């Protein structure tokens, strides 16, 4: 599957595409045919402060409590608490070929609100284990 992703900016209802000439050159190399165009509003991703707090105030206390390496705890938390995305794959005629729930295995694409919800879910689970998380703001 060929794909081209670019950014742009909307001003007064008009879309300006960043690096427009690069897009044009890429499309000139493609075979003729239908394409799917998706325009999505950019959302602020998690802040650097949230990220630092996550590793210092959530991952580290859980790693200390369990004895596991922080990387393993991070991987576990992502698998347990990030929501799966439901993908529906269709052929060219719109016939569904397969459907799968695919785990979202990265926190880097979460916006600030989604990341806060992720931290709250971890906090609730950690409390069940008797581990206090989220309080290590000084270390963050």
Secondary structure, DSSP 4 states (H G I P E B T S, - for coil): -------EEEETTEEEETTHHHHHHHHHHSPSS----------PBPPHHHHHHIIIIIIHHHHHHH---HHHHHHHHHHHHSPEEEEEEE-TTS-EEEEEEEE---STT-BHHHHHHHHHHHHHHHHHHT---S--TTT-
